[in-house]
Amino acid sequence: MTPVGRRSSPKGDLTPSMAVLGLLCDRPDSASRIAIRLEERYPHGRWAKTTNYAIFPELAKRGVIEKVQSGTTAPDDVYKTTALGTAEFGGWLREAVKAPPRIRDPTQAWVQHSDESELPEIIQAIERMQKRWRAEYEKAQERLKTELKLGRLGPSDGSDWPGRARYAVLEDTVRMCGLQVRRCMALQARLENREMHSEIDDG
């Protein structure tokens, strides 16, 4: 049987099912509470608020999670991963990191199939995209500062692995968002014919 969350999903995609399974590998939780953790762990995931309510029963049916505590309603039932679930998530992680990154930005498709008369509209779209990424960049910076202030990232010498790993991910998110801002600026400059045929500095 194809694992839930991988059907029709390209290799390497972090599906909602895999995201939920990973969080349950960290610690048991309920469907009603895990939405908050999804947003904290993967702030750019754009998760549907009701997605996890369907995922929990599917994962339980497949035997990768099991109920350990009943709540007042089904969404409040607490689940944990089984040995099968832990093994599946670990296997998925190892395979996912081997997958090549995919670029599926609709802006690129628009530019590729456009004519010059569409340039003003395209530039407006790029500016909106840049504004959104700049907001995400600022949020990511604030999240990193807050976690540091609250002492959730372990000692400064990096001796606590969970804290060090969390710091690395938060810092990487800041860098990723910053790169997207610079990417939008470069794309706009290129389309406005302000930077032609210059070498790309990928460092």
C-alpha positions, -999 to +999 in steps of 0.1 A: +000+000+000+013+035-008+018+055+024-007+082+030+006+116+019+028+102-008+002+093-034+005+116-064+032+136-045+067+140-060+096+125-041+108+149-015+076+168-009+067+174+027+031+164+026+007+172+055+007+135+065+045+134+067+045+167+086+020+154+112+038+121+115+071+139+122+055+160+149+041+129+165+075+113+164+087+142+186+059+137+212+023+125+214-005+150+206-040+154+194-055+166+161-070+197+178-036+208+191-012+198+164-023+226+140-005+250+163+027+229+162+025+227+124+024+264+121+053+268+145+075+241+129+066+248+092+054+284+091+055+284+053+035+252+048+001+269+043-016+240+060-054+238+058-069+242+093-089+210+090-063+188+072-051+171+103-086+159+114-086+137+083-050+127+086-052+112+121-078+085+113-059+076+081-025+073+099-042+053+127-058+030+101-025+023+086-009+015+119+017+042+120+001+060+150-020+047+178-044+063+204-030+065+239-056+087+255-092+095+248-104+131+248-139+146+252-142+146+214-124+126+187-101+156+177-089+157+214-078+120+214-041+118+219-020+097+196+017+086+194+037+070+167+042+033+165+075+016+157+062+013+121+055+051+120+089+060+134+106+038+108+085+051+080+092+088+088+129+081+092+129+063+058+110+092+042+135+117+056+164+099+041+148+096+007+135+131+007+169+147+011+181+129-020+154+144-042+165+174-064+149+207-055+119+216-077+110+251-089+073+256-096+069+293-095+040+304-117+057+338-121+084+321-141+058+305-164+041+338-169+073+356-178+084+327-201+051+329-221+046+367-220+052+395-244+066+429-235+032+446-233+026+426-201+057+439-184+040+465-161+016+439-148+044+414-143+064+440-124+035+446-101+032+409-094+069+407-086+067+437-063+038+421-045+057+389-042+088+407-029+066+425-003+052+391+009+087+376+012+100+407+030+072+403+055+081+366+059+118+376+063+109+400+092+087+373+108+114+347+106+139+371+122+114+379+150+108+342+156+145+335+159+150+365+183+120+353+204+132+317+207+166+330+217+151+353+243+130+326+258+160+302+260+144+276+238+175+271+217+198+257+244+231+271+256+252+293+234+279+267+232+256+245+212+260+215+236+222+208+235+214+190+202+177+198+200+184+235+206+212+236+181+191+219+155+162+242+161+185+272+159+199+260+126+165+256+111+153+290+123+184+307+110+181+288+077+145+301+073+157+336+078+183+331+051+158+315+027+134+343+030+161+369+025+173+351-006+137+352-020+136+390-014+169+394-033+157+370-060+126+392-066+147+423-068+171+407-093+142+393-114+126+428-116+159+444-125+165+419-153+131+423-168+134+461-167+166+457-187+188+472-160+212+442-156+218+422-188+241+392-192+260+397-160+274+367-142+254+353-113+270+353-079+256+323-062+278+326-032 
